[in-house]
Amino acid sequence: MKKEIFLIRGLENEDYEQFWERILKLASALLNANETAQIKVSYTENPPPKISVIPFKKEKIAAISVFSAEKGNFGILMNAPGFLGGYLVEEAIPVAYEKTWADGVNTPGVCLLTLFRKKNGIDYNTFIHRWHNGHTPLSLKIHPLWNYNRNVVKEKLTDISYEWDGIVEEHFRTSSDLLNPIKFFGNLLIMVYNMLRVYFDTKSFLDYKTIETYLAAEIWIKS
């Protein structure tokens, strides 16, 4: 089964409720056109906090993940206002939650959605090695992660798709696990040390200027 992710930005005249209503209609129409697919959506449900150690983007965005063994019909997404790109990805989940809630209900907790590109000056194999064998274990050690969904972009599905090399969804059981820096970086005694470790590790393989991080919610349309 392959996985494809489609990114759609919010429009300037949309509030958060209008944005979600539009994304839900797109996801529902997508399911009708791809009845055997599994579909999950991560989306900006509320504005991020004004003050945070995490540099959250203020724009609205949705990442629609489609799992299918068949060739999909994605025209409705590619023609949608705010379409940013479609990507064939290779998924890995080093830490996975056990889904006990119904489809159509938000996943408990919160999600940190991150989009990024490879750092200039390193080759692709080095990028993957540092991401998978360095940064992933460090994140699992430091952060109170409940679910870690790592997606390597293997192919752009349209010519207009923006260049991303990685799409990551990190889930936390509670909002404070993500938004409280003491919890997010371990504890008060080692918080600053861990912040520096994460910062320098991230800069070693990512193009830091192009990273986009979003405070998101997740919902399974069909699991």
N, C-alpha and C positions, 0 to 999 in steps of 0.2 A: 504493500500500500504506500503510495506516495503522499507527500505533504506539500501543499502550496500555501503561501501567505500573501494576502493582498492588503495593501495599506491605503487608507482613505483619510484625507484630512478634512477637518471641519471647515465650514464656510464662514466668512466674516459676519454675516447677518444671522448666524445660528446661535442660539443659546444651547446649553448642555442637553436640555430635554429634547429640543428639536433635532439636535445632532443624533442622539440615541434613537429617536423615532425613525429617522432616515436610515440609520445603519441597520436597525431591526427589520425594516421593510426590505432592504437589500439582502440581508441574510435569509429572510424567509423566502424571498423570490429565488434566491440562489439554491435553497434546499428543494424548492419545487422543480427547478430545472436539473437538479442532480440528486435524485431521490435516494441513491445508495450511499451518498457521501455522509461523512461526519463533519460537523461544522462547529467551530468555537470562535468566539469574538472577545478580544481584549480592547477596551475602549476607555477614553477619558470621561468618567462619569461626573466628576466635580473638579473645580479648579484646584491646583496644588497649593500648599501653604505658601504664604508670602515670604516666610523665612525658613530656610532649610539648608542643611549641609549638602543635600543632593541638588544639583542644578536642574530642577524640573523645568521642562518647556511649558509655556502657557497655552500653546495651541491645542486644539482638539485633534485627536487622531484615533483611528480604529485599525486593529490588525485582525483580519478575518482569516482564520486558518481552516483549510479544507483538506480532509483526509479521504482519499478515494483510490480505488484500484482501476478505475476507468478514466478515459479522457473526459475532462469536465467541460461544461458550458459556462464560461465566465464572462460573457459579453456584458451582462448587466452590471458587473463590477467595473470593468474596464471603461465603460461609458458613463460611469457615475461621476457627478461633480466632485472635485477634490481627489480624484484617483491619483495616487502617487506611484504605484508600481505593483507588479505581481512577481513572485519569486518561487522557484522550486527550491526547497530546502532539505537539508539532511538533519533530522531531529535526534537529539539525545536528551535523556532525562536522568541525570545522576541521582537526584532525589525526587521522589514522586509522592504526591498526596494520594490518599484513597478516596475516590469520589463516592460519597454517600448521599448526596443531595440530588434532587430531580433536575432534569433538563429544563431550561427556561428560567432557572433560579440562579442568581449571582453566586459564584464561588465565594465561600467565606473568606474573610480577610481582604488583603489588598495585593495589587500586582505592581511591580516595577518593570515597565516595558522600556527596553533599551535598543536603539538602532546605532550601528557603528560601521566604520570602514577600517581597513587595514592601514597601519602606519606606513607612511612613505619611508623608503630606505631599507625595508626588510622584505625578504622574499615571502611568498605565500606559505611555504612549508614552515618557516620560522613563525609566522603569524599563527598558524594553526597549533603548532607545538606550544607556544607560550600561552595561548588562550586555553587549550584543553588540559595541558599538563602542568601549567603554572597557575593561571588565574582561577580556573574552576576549583581546584583543591583549596586555594586560598579563600575564595568566597564561601565555600562550604564550611571552612574552619572558623571564619570570623563572623559571618552573618547568620541570624536565626532563620534560615531558609526552610520553608515547608515544601516547596516544589520549585525545581530549577529546570526550566525548559530552554535548552540551547539549540539554536537553529543556524547552521552554516548555509549561507546562500550558495547554491550550486549553479543557478541559471536565472537570468532575467527572462520573464515571460513576454514582455513587450519592449519595443524599442524606446518607449518613453519612460520606462522604469528607472527611478533614481538608483544610483550605485550604492548599494549596501552590501557588506560582506558578512554581517552577522545580525541576527534578531534574537534577543533574549528576553524571556519572561521569568521574573523571579517573584515567587509568591510567599507571602508572610501571613501567619495565622491572624494577627491583629495589626491594625494600622500603626500602633505604637512600636511594634517590632521593626517597622520600616522608618517611621518618621522621628522616633526618639533616637538621637545619635548615640546615646549611651547603650541602648539595647542593640542598635544596628551594628555598632563596632565593638561589641563584646561587653565591656563594663567600664566604669569610670577610670580605673587605674590604667587600663591599656588602650583606651579609646583613641587618644591622639597618636599613639604608636601604630595602631591598626589603620587609622586614616591615612597615615603616610605610606604604610605598606601597600594599601590598595591603590593610592594615587600613583606611586612610582611604578607599580606593577602594571597598571592600566596603560600608562604612558609608554611602556616598553613595547606594546604591540598594536595599540589603537591610534588612529588619527584623532587626537584629543579634541581638536577644534570642531570636528564634525559629529561628535557624539550627541545623540538626542535621547533624553530620558523623560519618561512620562509616568505620572501617577495614574494607575488604571484599575478598572474592575474587569472581571472575566465572567463570561457566561457561555455555557454549552447550549447551543441551539439544538443539536442532536449529537449524542455521544455514542 
